[in-house]
């Protein structure tokens, strides 16, 4: 019975992973490895104040989020759970690629650390922002109110709410355009995201993409060892070049959670494990049961749920898996 792992996007600005770190020698060892690859101490990764500067802050936050996701993966592997198919959003797509065997861990965390050196926007550049848009189901096929609005872009599709009433989309662009749309829309229809100062998954991230592309060209990508779903279009990433292309386009192209969970459904996934807190629990209409895993008690819940559904456990040495 297929098991899917789903890795959320976002950036870990809040402390993450402290309970797992304190409870598990395996996780403490992992964080020491990550510290050696990134130059951040385990304390900085877990709960340290993020550095100043837009790109340096973003880099440290991505390391924090990815460390937690990998720790959860390793603890599940230690307990005997291995995914049959994986996929992720944004940063989670890169983490999923690593854990599918398309990239080693050192290379992934070195890449995340390198992004701290991405160029900052010019002092006179317009401020950027993000928002969530809640579209009524009856209006899902109509042109959205931001269609054709300058400096505003569709950045993501999270699919329908659990009750089917509305669909959640993510917008990115100049902050003034985001706030103007929110003010003109019906109350609660467009919600600016506080603290999100980078218009990810939009053309405004082109300077970042240009910065990171030469480094991606030198990285040792390989074909994934298990099915790896794309978040940029419906389908699997099957070759090293396809994974590299996803890493390159990830910063500027819109993402879709729907493409991932529909891809998992096509693989007959019967249980999805969501790594970390980036995907809200219980909010979305995901077409199979999911368990959100970020604390020690969630590991036990995931294993128990898998057992109840008849998913086979395969104990092994997770410390050496997918390094």
Secondary structure, 3 states (H helix, E strand, C coil): CCEEEEECCCCCCCCCCHHHHHHCHHHHHHHHHHHHHHCCCHHHHHHCCCCCCHHHHHHHHHHHHHHHHHHHHHHHHHCCCCCCEEEECCHHHHHHHHHCCCCCHHHHHHHHHHHHHCCCCCCCCCCEEEEEEEEEHHHCCCCCCCCCCCCEEEEEEEEEECCCCEEEEEEEEEHHHHHHHHHHCCCCCEEECCCCCCCCCCHHHHHHHHHHHHHHCCCCCCCCCCEEECCCCCCECCCHHHHHHHHHHCCCCCEEHHHHHHHHHHCCCCEEEEECCCCCCCCECCCCEEEEECCHHHHHHHHHHHHHCCCCCCCCCHHHCCC
